[in-house]
């Protein structure tokens, strides 16, 4: 599987928590855990959650058009995520 650049914006405090988590894992395990690996793991886990929640556990069909750019007007991520209380 090829690795491709992926760009997205996130709140500063979320970015810092992620960086701190990566540093903590590196220290605790002595491994070369990277922010890229952390983000790939998080994307895979959340994608599986969304597929399970909104598409009977199946992958969504491929998009026919690019996603709109920018933050959506109605952000549902923190309203529906099961880890809402511990994440914010």
C-alpha positions as CSV (number, residue, x, y, z in Angstrom):
1,X,0.0,0.0,0.0
2,X,1.4,3.4,-0.9
3,X,1.6,6.2,1.5
4,X,0.3,9.6,0.2
5,X,0.5,13.1,1.8
6,X,-2.7,14.0,3.6
7,X,-3.5,17.4,4.9
8,X,-6.2,18.5,7.3
9,X,-6.7,21.2,9.9
10,X,-7.4,20.5,13.5
11,X,-7.7,22.7,16.6
12,X,-4.3,23.5,18.1
13,X,-5.0,21.8,21.5
14,X,-6.0,18.6,19.7
15,X,-2.8,18.7,17.7
16,X,-0.7,19.3,20.8
17,X,-2.5,16.4,22.7
18,X,-1.7,14.1,19.7
19,X,2.0,15.2,19.7
20,X,2.2,14.7,23.5
21,X,0.6,11.2,23.1
22,X,3.2,10.3,20.4
23,X,6.0,11.4,22.7
24,X,4.5,9.5,25.6
25,X,4.3,6.3,23.6
26,X,7.9,6.7,22.3
27,X,9.1,7.1,25.9
28,X,7.0,4.3,27.3
29,X,7.8,1.8,24.6
30,X,11.2,2.8,23.4
31,X,9.9,2.5,19.8
32,X,10.1,5.0,17.0
33,X,6.4,5.7,17.0
34,X,5.6,8.7,14.8
35,X,2.9,11.2,14.4
36,X,2.1,9.8,11.0
37,X,1.6,6.4,12.5
38,X,-0.6,7.9,15.3
39,X,-2.8,9.7,12.7
40,X,-3.1,6.6,10.4
41,X,-4.1,4.5,13.4
42,X,-6.7,7.2,14.5
43,X,-8.1,7.5,10.9
44,X,-8.4,3.8,10.6
45,X,-10.2,3.4,13.9
46,X,-12.6,6.3,13.4
47,X,-13.3,5.2,9.9
48,X,-14.3,1.7,11.2
49,X,-16.5,3.4,13.8
50,X,-18.3,5.5,11.2
51,X,-18.8,2.6,8.9
52,X,-20.2,0.5,11.8
53,X,-22.4,3.4,13.0
54,X,-23.7,4.7,9.7
55,X,-23.3,1.9,7.1
56,X,-24.0,-1.4,8.8
57,X,-20.3,-2.0,9.3
58,X,-19.5,-1.9,5.5
59,X,-17.2,0.4,3.7
60,X,-18.9,3.3,2.1
61,X,-19.1,3.3,-1.7
62,X,-16.3,5.3,-3.4
63,X,-16.9,9.0,-3.9
64,X,-17.5,10.3,-7.4
65,X,-16.4,13.8,-6.6
66,X,-13.8,15.4,-4.3
67,X,-15.0,16.4,-0.8
68,X,-15.8,20.0,-0.3
69,X,-12.9,21.9,1.3
70,X,-13.1,23.6,4.6
71,X,-14.8,22.9,7.9
72,X,-18.5,22.0,7.6
73,X,-21.1,24.3,9.0
74,X,-22.6,21.5,11.2
75,X,-19.8,19.6,12.8
76,X,-21.3,16.4,14.3
77,X,-18.0,14.7,15.3
78,X,-18.1,15.6,19.1
79,X,-21.9,15.3,19.3
80,X,-22.0,11.7,18.2
81,X,-18.7,10.2,19.1
82,X,-18.8,7.6,22.0
83,X,-15.7,9.1,23.6
84,X,-17.1,12.6,23.6
85,X,-16.7,13.2,27.4
86,X,-13.1,11.9,27.5
87,X,-12.0,13.7,24.3
88,X,-13.0,17.2,25.1
